[in-house]
Amino acid sequence: MVKYSDPPLDRTFAALADPTRRALLARLSDRDSVSVSELAKPFAMSLPAIMKHLDVLSDAGLIAREKTGRVVACRLTAKPMEQAMDWLNRYQRFWSDNFDRLAAFVEEDPWFNHQPKHQPKHQPQPISTSAPASRSRAGSARARKKSTPRGPMLKT
């Protein structure tokens, strides 16, 4: 039976779906441990809002928090990212294999290989706004009948 749900993987991708959380992770990737107040500095949001984002990252297992006195510091944890990368790599191999087969097909196809090397490129003619309407358009415009007669013009 195919397994459609993997709660840890679901939490990882849900956490990574938000740009603020990705930015927080990027800031954490530069250093081993960063205080919450330091993490929050570049963001135009309240500290409680940052804490909610950190809760999501922590629930997904993407960060670990340690409290030393009054300072809470965060650091990256690798396990959920490894699982996400394993999942993505499975599909990367699938697409790579398909693109390799497509490239081989194109290289073997005589139609692709026997095209002239220097075909002149078709240059579309610029459309002139001052040119008169084509005969067919003018004719069809005259042929249209109005459903009701035009009413009297009111002067204002």
BAGU-701527 format. One line per 8 residues: number of its first residue (from 0); for each residue x, y, z negated of N, C-alpha, C. Coordinates in Angstrom, 2 decimals, padded with zeros to 5 digits. Last residue first. Layout:
N
NUM) X/Y/Z/X/Y/Z/X/Y/Z  ...
! end
This chain:
156
155) -026.80/068.45/023.27/-026.68/068.74/021.83/-026.00/070.04/021.60  -029.03/067.05/025.52/-028.03/068.09/025.27/-028.00/068.36/023.78  -029.41/063.76/026.71/-029.80/064.76/025.73/-028.68/065.77/025.58  -030.42/062.27/029.67/-029.27/062.75/028.91/-029.75/063.84/027.97  -032.76/059.57/029.89/-032.41/060.98/030.10/-031.25/061.37/029.20  -031.49/056.22/030.61/-032.41/057.17/030.02/-031.94/058.61/030.26  -031.12/054.03/033.32/-030.47/054.93/032.39/-031.50/055.95/031.90  -033.05/051.01/033.47/-032.59/052.28/034.02/-032.02/053.15/032.92
147) -031.68/047.78/032.69/-032.65/048.84/032.44/-032.16/050.13/033.04  -029.74/046.16/033.81/-031.00/045.56/033.38/-032.07/046.60/033.11  -028.00/046.79/036.80/-028.28/047.16/035.43/-029.63/046.60/035.05  -026.07/044.56/038.69/-027.30/045.32/038.54/-027.51/045.62/037.07  -023.04/044.42/040.46/-023.77/044.23/039.21/-025.00/045.11/039.17  -021.73/045.22/042.72/-022.77/044.23/042.90/-023.59/044.02/041.63  -019.69/046.87/041.91/-020.84/047.46/042.59/-022.01/046.48/042.68  -017.95/045.02/040.81/-018.51/046.05/039.94/-019.74/046.68/040.59
139) -017.20/043.52/042.97/-018.03/042.88/041.96/-018.64/043.90/041.02  -015.69/045.40/044.40/-016.90/044.83/044.97/-017.79/044.21/043.91  -013.58/045.86/042.66/-014.46/046.98/043.02/-015.77/046.45/043.57  -012.43/043.31/042.61/-012.98/043.90/041.39/-013.96/045.01/041.72  -011.65/043.01/045.28/-012.60/042.06/044.70/-013.22/042.62/043.42  -009.83/045.09/045.67/-011.09/045.09/046.42/-012.12/044.17/045.76  -008.40/046.35/042.61/-008.41/045.49/043.79/-009.79/045.47/044.41  -008.12/049.82/041.80/-008.58/048.48/041.49/-008.60/047.65/042.76
131) -005.11/051.67/042.51/-006.56/051.47/042.57/-006.91/050.03/042.26  -002.53/052.44/040.12/-002.96/051.75/041.34/-004.47/051.58/041.34  -001.67/053.43/037.76/-002.29/054.39/038.68/-002.78/053.73/039.97  -000.46/051.47/036.38/-001.74/051.92/035.85/-002.44/052.88/036.80  001.08/048.65/037.69/000.95/050.10/037.78/-000.43/050.49/037.27  003.02/046.19/036.33/001.64/046.57/036.63/001.56/048.09/036.60  005.95/044.84/037.83/005.31/045.70/036.83/003.91/046.09/037.28  006.20/041.41/038.63/006.11/042.78/039.11/005.43/043.63/038.05
123) 008.41/039.11/037.10/007.06/039.61/037.30/007.09/041.07/037.73  010.80/037.22/038.58/010.64/038.50/037.89/009.22/038.99/038.13  012.07/034.10/038.35/010.91/034.85/038.81/010.80/036.11/037.96  015.44/033.49/039.09/014.40/033.63/038.08/013.29/034.49/038.63  016.73/031.20/041.39/016.43/032.60/041.07/015.28/032.64/040.07  018.79/028.61/040.21/017.48/028.98/040.71/017.24/030.46/040.41  021.38/027.08/040.27/021.18/028.52/040.31/019.84/028.85/040.94  021.19/024.28/040.29/021.82/024.95/039.16/021.50/026.44/039.11
115) 018.29/022.42/041.12/019.37/023.32/041.52/019.89/024.09/040.31  017.82/019.26/039.52/017.34/020.63/039.73/018.52/021.49/040.17  018.46/016.71/038.84/018.62/017.11/040.22/018.04/018.50/040.52  017.92/016.15/036.15/019.32/016.16/036.58/019.51/016.64/038.01  015.17/016.12/035.89/015.92/017.14/035.16/017.35/017.26/035.69  014.60/013.93/037.54/014.01/015.24/037.84/014.79/016.35/037.15  015.82/011.71/036.39/016.40/012.29/037.60/015.81/013.67/037.93  016.52/011.30/033.00/015.45/011.61/033.95/016.03/012.28/035.19
107) 018.59/011.15/031.17/018.43/010.07/032.14/017.41/010.39/033.23  018.31/013.43/029.62/019.57/013.22/030.33/019.44/012.15/031.41  015.78/012.97/028.54/015.98/014.12/029.42/017.25/013.94/030.23  016.32/010.71/026.95/015.34/010.64/028.03/015.57/011.76/029.04  018.12/011.77/025.11/018.56/010.69/025.99/017.62/010.57/027.19  016.45/013.63/023.84/017.64/014.10/024.56/018.13/013.03/025.53  014.60/011.87/022.67/014.15/012.85/023.65/015.34/013.35/024.47  016.26/010.51/020.87/015.60/009.77/021.95/015.12/010.71/023.04
99) 016.94/012.66/019.21/018.00/011.95/019.94/017.40/011.16/021.11  014.45/013.27/018.15/015.11/014.25/019.02/016.24/013.61/019.81  014.02/010.93/016.64/013.11/011.28/017.73/013.74/012.29/018.68  016.14/011.09/014.80/016.04/009.93/015.71/015.15/010.27/016.90  015.44/013.47/013.50/016.70/013.38/014.23/016.66/012.24/015.23  013.02/012.75/012.30/013.03/013.76/013.36/014.31/013.71/014.16  013.96/010.73/010.51/012.90/010.45/011.47/012.94/011.45/012.62  015.80/012.18/008.98/016.28/011.06/009.81/015.24/010.73/010.88
91) 014.00/013.88/007.72/015.04/014.45/008.59/015.59/013.38/009.51  012.60/012.14/006.12/011.92/012.73/007.27/012.90/013.40/008.23  014.61/011.54/004.28/013.90/010.46/004.97/013.23/011.00/006.23  015.24/014.04/003.28/016.20/013.35/004.15/015.57/012.20/004.91  013.06/014.57/001.58/013.25/015.35/002.80/014.19/014.66/003.78  013.60/012.66/-000.45/012.33/012.63/000.29/012.46/013.37/001.61  016.11/013.55/-001.33/015.95/012.19/-000.81/014.69/012.09/000.04  015.38/016.10/-002.24/016.29/015.97/-001.09/016.21/014.56/-000.49
83) 013.80/015.41/-004.43/013.20/016.16/-003.32/014.07/016.03/-002.07  015.73/014.15/-006.02/014.57/013.40/-005.56/013.91/014.08/-004.37  017.43/016.33/-006.46/017.94/015.14/-005.78/016.79/014.31/-005.23  015.75/017.99/-007.92/016.20/018.43/-006.59/016.74/017.25/-005.80  015.46/016.54/-010.31/014.30/016.74/-009.43/014.69/017.19/-008.02  018.34/016.58/-011.21/017.58/015.35/-010.89/016.36/015.60/-009.99  019.65/018.97/-012.02/019.74/018.48/-010.64/018.78/017.36/-010.28  018.88/022.01/-013.59/019.03/020.57/-013.72/018.84/019.96/-012.33
75) 020.24/025.19/-014.57/019.66/024.29/-013.57/019.83/022.84/-013.98  019.40/026.87/-017.62/020.38/026.32/-016.69/019.66/025.38/-015.73  018.80/029.61/-019.85/018.33/028.62/-018.88/019.50/028.13/-018.04  018.45/030.62/-023.26/019.23/030.55/-022.03/018.70/029.42/-021.15  017.29/032.82/-025.58/016.93/031.62/-024.83/017.68/031.67/-023.51  018.29/034.10/-028.65/018.52/034.11/-027.20/018.15/032.76/-026.60  018.30/034.04/-031.34/017.14/034.69/-030.70/017.23/034.66/-029.18  019.88/031.03/-031.69/019.47/032.22/-032.43/018.21/032.79/-031.79
67) 019.53/029.64/-028.76/020.62/029.84/-029.71/020.31/031.14/-030.45  017.78/027.33/-026.94/017.66/028.51/-027.79/018.82/028.53/-028.78  017.65/026.37/-023.58/018.28/026.16/-024.89/018.18/027.46/-025.67  016.01/024.72/-020.92/016.16/025.91/-021.76/016.77/025.52/-023.10  016.49/023.67/-017.60/016.47/023.31/-019.02/016.70/024.59/-019.80  014.72/023.28/-014.50/015.59/024.02/-015.42/015.48/023.41/-016.81  013.19/021.39/-013.24/014.23/022.07/-012.46/015.17/022.91/-013.31  011.01/020.14/-014.30/012.32/019.58/-014.61/013.46/020.24/-013.86
59) 008.57/021.19/-014.13/009.01/020.41/-012.97/010.38/019.77/-013.21  008.56/022.64/-016.47/007.65/021.50/-016.35/008.04/020.59/-015.19  010.40/024.66/-015.70/010.75/023.71/-016.76/009.87/022.46/-016.70  008.94/026.03/-013.78/010.23/025.42/-013.41/010.65/024.37/-014.44  006.82/026.87/-015.40/006.55/025.99/-014.24/007.84/025.28/-013.83  008.22/028.50/-017.22/007.48/027.33/-017.70/007.21/026.35/-016.57  009.14/030.50/-015.53/010.12/029.59/-016.11/009.44/028.34/-016.69  006.71/031.76/-015.02/007.43/031.13/-013.91/008.46/030.13/-014.45
51) 006.22/032.67/-017.61/005.28/031.73/-016.99/005.94/031.01/-015.81  008.35/034.46/-017.94/008.28/033.27/-018.79/007.32/032.22/-018.22  007.61/036.43/-016.15/008.82/035.65/-015.88/008.79/034.36/-016.69  005.41/037.40/-017.58/005.21/036.82/-016.24/006.41/035.96/-015.85  006.66/038.40/-019.93/005.73/037.26/-020.02/005.46/036.60/-018.66  008.17/040.52/-018.73/008.87/039.35/-019.27/007.90/038.17/-019.46  006.69/041.76/-015.66/006.87/041.72/-017.12/007.62/040.45/-017.53  008.49/042.69/-012.70/007.35/042.09/-013.41/007.69/041.99/-014.89
43) 010.49/043.00/-010.65/009.55/044.06/-011.01/008.30/043.43/-011.61  013.67/041.62/-011.44/012.29/041.43/-011.00/011.39/042.55/-011.51  016.24/041.79/-012.46/015.99/042.33/-011.11/014.53/042.24/-010.64  015.88/040.72/-015.28/016.27/042.10/-014.94/015.91/042.54/-013.52  015.44/038.05/-015.91/014.28/038.89/-015.61/014.65/040.27/-015.08  017.90/036.97/-016.59/017.21/036.47/-015.40/016.11/037.42/-014.95  018.31/038.33/-018.99/019.21/038.59/-017.86/018.58/038.12/-016.55  016.31/037.17/-020.53/016.27/038.62/-020.29/017.18/039.00/-019.13
35) 017.19/034.50/-020.56/015.92/034.84/-019.92/015.86/036.33/-019.61  020.66/033.98/-019.78/019.58/034.29/-020.71/018.33/034.70/-019.94  022.12/031.24/-018.13/021.73/032.65/-018.06/020.59/032.87/-019.04  024.77/029.09/-017.28/023.68/029.38/-018.21/023.41/030.87/-018.20  026.44/028.92/-015.01/026.05/027.72/-015.75/024.82/027.96/-016.62  025.56/030.77/-012.01/026.23/030.60/-013.30/025.70/029.37/-014.02  024.22/030.60/-009.60/025.49/031.33/-009.64/026.27/031.08/-010.92  021.80/029.43/-009.96/022.82/028.63/-009.27/024.19/029.31/-009.31
27) 020.12/031.31/-011.03/020.71/030.32/-011.94/021.83/029.53/-011.27  019.34/032.65/-008.75/020.14/033.38/-009.76/020.81/032.40/-010.72  017.86/030.61/-007.59/019.06/031.12/-006.90/019.95/031.87/-007.88  015.75/030.39/-009.40/016.69/029.27/-009.25/017.98/029.72/-008.56  014.55/032.88/-008.93/015.08/032.57/-010.26/016.09/031.42/-010.18  013.76/032.48/-006.28/014.74/033.52/-006.59/015.35/033.30/-007.98  011.84/030.50/-006.63/013.05/030.19/-005.84/014.14/031.22/-006.12  009.99/031.97/-008.10/010.67/030.84/-008.73/011.91/030.43/-007.96
19) 009.22/033.80/-006.15/009.83/034.28/-007.39/010.58/033.15/-008.07  008.05/032.17/-004.14/009.31/032.87/-003.88/009.99/033.41/-005.14  006.82/028.89/-004.73/006.71/030.31/-005.06/008.05/031.03/-004.86  007.43/026.25/-004.24/006.57/026.95/-003.28/006.52/028.46/-003.53  008.74/024.96/-006.25/009.56/025.58/-005.21/008.74/026.39/-004.21  006.59/023.90/-007.67/007.44/024.92/-008.30/008.26/025.67/-007.26  005.67/022.06/-005.82/004.78/023.14/-006.24/005.60/024.27/-006.88  007.87/020.33/-005.68/007.51/021.12/-004.50/006.56/022.26/-004.85
11) 007.76/019.34/-008.36/008.97/019.98/-007.82/008.61/020.87/-006.63  005.24/018.18/-008.56/005.57/019.33/-009.42/006.79/020.08/-008.88  005.56/016.11/-006.67/004.53/017.13/-006.47/004.84/018.38/-007.30  007.51/014.60/-007.95/007.83/015.24/-006.68/006.82/016.35/-006.36  006.03/013.72/-010.20/007.24/014.54/-010.37/007.63/015.28/-009.08  003.73/012.35/-008.87/003.60/013.57/-009.68/004.89/014.36/-009.90  003.13/011.30/-005.95/004.30/011.15/-006.80/004.34/012.41/-007.68  000.90/009.75/-003.81/001.08/010.69/-004.89/002.31/010.33/-005.71
3) 000.81/007.77/-001.92/000.59/009.15/-001.49/000.89/010.17/-002.57  002.14/004.86/-000.94/002.07/005.70/-002.13/001.97/007.16/-001.69  000.51/002.25/000.73/001.28/003.48/000.84/001.05/004.33/-000.40  000.84/-001.18/000.00/000.00/000.00/000.00/000.88/001.24/000.00
! end
